[in-house]
Amino acid sequence: MTTLLAIDPGTYRSAWLQYDGSRPTAFGITANDILVRALRSGGLPDVVVIEEMRSFMRRVGGEVFETVRWAGIFEEAVHPTPVVLLGRKDVVVPLCGSATANDADVRAALLDRFGGKAAAIGRKAAPGPLYGISRDMWSALGLAVTYTLQGASE
């Protein structure tokens, strides 16, 4: 069984999610400098999946370049662990069947994949496998699930 770490890089903080091939085992949103220190301290999974920024010929600002810089720092920090870079469309097309899917569509597809909202999230007394996932952690989960679906061919 392949264990993986998925990272949705951000300008200052990044979402991450550990995945055992069938469900998340840990997740969070962490300041980038702290995440880099944790990555460099060892105990890494079999593979790291990082969301790759792609411009699609649109103008981008400084925040995008800072996010790209952090993605590269994360890749360096996990060396020699293999890294797979997946762009947003690499995730939304397999999960949603459409390149125009938005964040809500990705979240809905992930909830369906884990048995629907009630089963996937559950409640505090009986948490489901996605209980506690919020904000950009959904993107990290999308990376993990997409890699699991097609990662062997990457």
C-alpha positions as CSV (number, residue, x, y, z in Angstrom):
1,M,0.0,0.0,0.0
2,T,1.4,3.4,-1.0
3,T,1.2,6.2,1.5
4,L,1.2,9.7,0.2
5,L,1.3,13.3,1.2
6,A,-0.7,15.8,-0.8
7,I,0.2,19.5,-0.6
8,D,-1.9,22.4,-1.9
9,P,0.7,25.2,-1.7
10,G,-0.2,28.7,-0.7
11,T,1.6,32.0,-0.4
12,Y,2.0,31.9,3.4
13,R,0.2,28.7,4.5
14,S,-0.4,25.4,2.8
15,A,-2.9,22.7,3.1
16,W,-1.6,19.1,3.4
17,L,-3.2,15.7,3.8
18,Q,-1.7,12.3,4.4
19,Y,-3.5,9.5,2.6
20,D,-3.1,5.7,3.0
21,G,-4.6,4.9,-0.4
22,S,-8.2,4.7,0.8
23,R,-8.7,7.5,3.3
24,P,-7.0,10.5,5.0
25,T,-5.0,9.7,8.0
26,A,-3.9,13.3,9.0
27,F,-4.5,16.8,7.5
28,G,-4.1,20.4,8.3
29,I,-3.2,23.9,7.1
30,T,0.2,24.9,8.3
31,A,2.5,27.9,7.9
32,N,4.9,27.2,5.0
33,D,8.1,27.6,7.1
34,I,6.8,25.1,9.7
35,L,5.7,22.7,7.0
36,V,9.2,22.8,5.4
37,R,10.8,22.0,8.7
38,A,8.5,19.1,9.3
39,L,9.2,17.7,5.8
40,R,12.9,18.0,6.3
41,S,12.7,16.2,9.7
42,G,12.0,12.9,7.9
43,G,9.3,10.3,8.3
44,L,8.1,10.9,4.8
45,P,5.5,8.8,2.8
46,D,6.2,6.8,-0.3
47,V,5.3,9.7,-2.6
48,V,4.4,13.4,-2.3
49,V,1.8,15.0,-4.6
50,I,2.0,18.8,-5.0
51,E,-0.5,21.0,-6.9
52,E,1.3,22.6,-9.8
53,M,0.5,26.2,-10.8
54,R,-0.3,26.7,-14.4
55,S,-1.1,30.1,-16.0
56,F,-3.1,29.1,-19.1
57,M,-1.7,32.3,-20.7
58,R,-3.3,34.6,-18.1
59,R,-1.6,37.4,-16.2
60,V,-0.5,36.5,-12.7
61,G,0.6,38.5,-9.8
62,G,3.2,38.2,-7.1
63,E,1.1,35.8,-5.0
64,V,1.2,33.2,-7.7
65,F,5.0,33.4,-8.0
66,E,5.3,33.2,-4.2
67,T,3.1,30.1,-4.3
68,V,5.2,28.5,-7.1
69,R,8.3,29.3,-5.1
70,W,6.9,27.4,-2.0
71,A,6.0,24.4,-4.2
72,G,9.6,24.2,-5.3
73,I,10.8,24.5,-1.7
74,F,8.5,21.7,-0.6
75,E,9.8,19.5,-3.5
76,E,13.4,20.2,-2.4
77,A,12.5,19.5,1.3
78,V,11.2,16.0,0.6
79,H,14.2,14.9,-1.6
80,P,14.8,12.0,-2.4
81,T,11.1,11.1,-2.0
82,P,9.4,11.0,-5.4
83,V,7.3,14.0,-6.2
84,V,4.3,14.1,-8.6
85,L,3.0,17.5,-9.8
86,L,-0.6,17.7,-10.7
87,G,-2.3,20.8,-12.2
88,R,-5.8,21.8,-11.3
89,K,-7.3,20.3,-14.5
90,D,-5.4,17.1,-13.8
91,V,-7.6,16.8,-10.7
92,V,-11.0,18.2,-11.7
93,V,-11.3,16.3,-15.0
94,P,-10.9,12.8,-13.4
95,L,-13.0,13.7,-10.4
96,C,-15.8,15.7,-12.0
97,G,-15.6,14.8,-15.7
98,S,-15.3,18.5,-16.7
99,A,-12.4,20.9,-17.0
100,T,-14.7,23.7,-16.0
101,A,-15.6,22.2,-12.6
102,N,-15.2,24.5,-9.6
103,D,-14.2,24.0,-6.0
104,A,-17.8,23.1,-5.0
105,D,-17.9,20.5,-7.7
106,V,-14.7,18.9,-6.6
107,R,-15.9,18.9,-3.0
108,A,-19.2,17.3,-4.1
109,A,-17.4,14.6,-6.1
110,L,-15.1,13.8,-3.2
111,L,-18.1,13.5,-0.8
112,D,-19.8,11.2,-3.3
113,R,-16.7,9.1,-3.6
114,F,-16.7,8.6,0.2
115,G,-20.3,7.6,0.5
116,G,-22.2,11.0,0.4
117,K,-22.0,13.9,2.8
118,A,-23.6,12.2,5.8
119,A,-21.3,9.1,5.6
120,A,-18.2,11.0,4.6
121,I,-18.3,13.7,7.2
122,G,-20.4,12.1,9.9
123,R,-20.7,14.0,13.1
124,K,-18.5,14.6,16.2
125,A,-19.9,11.6,18.0
126,A,-19.4,9.3,14.9
127,P,-16.9,11.0,12.6
128,G,-16.7,9.9,9.0
129,P,-13.3,9.6,7.1
130,L,-13.5,13.3,6.0
131,Y,-14.6,14.7,9.3
132,G,-12.6,17.9,10.0
133,I,-11.6,18.6,6.4
134,S,-12.2,22.2,5.4
135,R,-11.0,25.0,3.1
136,D,-7.9,24.1,1.0
137,M,-7.7,20.7,2.6
138,W,-10.3,19.7,0.0
139,S,-7.8,20.5,-2.7
140,A,-5.2,18.4,-1.0
141,L,-7.7,15.5,-0.8
142,G,-8.5,15.9,-4.5
143,L,-4.8,15.6,-5.2
144,A,-4.5,12.5,-3.1
145,V,-7.6,10.8,-4.6
146,T,-6.6,11.7,-8.2
147,Y,-3.1,10.3,-7.7
148,T,-4.5,7.1,-6.2
149,L,-6.9,6.7,-9.2
150,Q,-4.1,7.2,-11.8
151,G,-0.9,7.6,-9.9
152,A,0.6,4.3,-11.0
153,S,0.8,5.6,-14.6
154,E,2.4,8.9,-13.6
